[in-house]
């Protein structure tokens, strides 16, 4: 395993070292110490490597990730795993606002709570939050799955397109055009797989599914002010 | 974008380190606000003496003989401590208003930064590191303090446009965000006789809270009502003589992180600002909820 001291060697050195890893690299396991809330740690990776960050991170940790597994052993600042394409990002603590925003693929796991705008404009990413999520989560979500083992805040799924939202606890309020939907066997199957991959022992049967009522797809004069 | 830091000490043993801890936090927030920086620090809660912190761009001439002139005008002794472009004037508490009027009536270019029993505000244009060094903030002690690094949006980059803003005795406010109804609210407050110096949106928020508290609201109640009456984006951190409060607007897009231990309550725009605090590894760290008022009192 390679250990990288961020305080001593700096962010550019870290990211360029990680970017230099190819699909065939033998150095698959990395540890980053002294993250101290720094921005843009392990951003833009594109190799099947595992990066363990020993502490809390600032803005955009694991952003644009492809293939890599980024594990934050602390809490993450705004925009963790933003625009992830594939791979896995795991946050042991809490995640700040817009976790997993615009993500195209991969899996984001937050073991604590995620704050506002979790999964905003998600485009295929899977997000599993063990705790609660804040307001305006999955705003304009287009594709993918958002799983919340706790409660959701105000305006969940506002102006949602086609993402699936699964919430075990309460939903403070649903956003425009977001409704509760029937939980069918195929949804239980998706949920079972995601919960298992995210290390959650929550039971799929305890969740409710929410999604788009598809009333905002076409212009309707009744929707105008 | 702006940076906010705040530290409210529960453990008196940390008081000699307040300035040093705040300086470190403030400098970490430089890239959120390199235009100007300021610090409000609360210390020395004497009830018989009050303080006015003043600023001048020409301190050598403006502060020369200032204490003597004021002593004569007030018929009571006024002490002065000069720190770079600022000076702290100390006079009898019952003559504070008189002292302020005397300063404002002077022909020398002196501007009032803060008034109160324990509050001192130091703020200038420039990088946080340079501002903190000019006033030797790291040597200051106190019970609580608030710092701000400004990236200006709503008004010019000047000393008067720098945060924190002091609009009532021992009260101060710093702001990250921008208010959209500050012009109309400024007019309303001025009609109520509230003194507002600048065109800055954040000063209006400070004046609004002061006005609410003058009308009987507690700090917590004033912050609650700000959620109804202020329109725009804001994370506020406010200080009073013995209190420290935080509120974010309902959308809450301006970042905020808090940490609490047995020794202190700390605020940072980012977690980065908190990493050097003692015992941060074991602190309770959380993000303040939107539209929720937090405050602590000594």
Contacts between the chains, C-beta under 8 A, distances in Angstrom:
chain1	res1	chain2	res2	distance
A	36	B	272	6.4
A	36	B	275	4.5
A	37	B	270	6.0
A	37	B	271	3.8
A	37	B	272	3.7
A	37	B	273	7.9
A	37	B	274	7.6
A	37	B	275	5.7
A	38	B	272	6.9
A	56	B	271	5.4
A	56	B	285	7.7
A	58	B	270	5.7
A	58	B	271	6.4
A	58	B	272	5.6
A	59	B	270	7.7
A	75	B	271	7.2
A	75	B	285	6.6
A	77	B	255	7.6
A	77	B	270	6.4
A	77	B	271	6.1
A	78	B	255	6.1
A	94	B	286	7.3
A	94	B	287	7.0
A	96	B	255	6.9
A	96	B	257	7.8
A	96	B	287	5.9
A	97	B	252	7.4
A	97	B	253	7.1
A	97	B	255	7.4
A	97	B	287	7.9
A	115	B	252	7.9
A	115	B	287	5.2
A	116	B	252	5.7
A	116	B	253	7.8
A	116	B	290	6.8
A	134	B	252	7.8
A	134	B	289	7.9
A	134	B	290	7.4
A	135	B	250	7.9
A	135	B	252	7.7
A	135	B	290	6.5
A	136	B	251	8.0
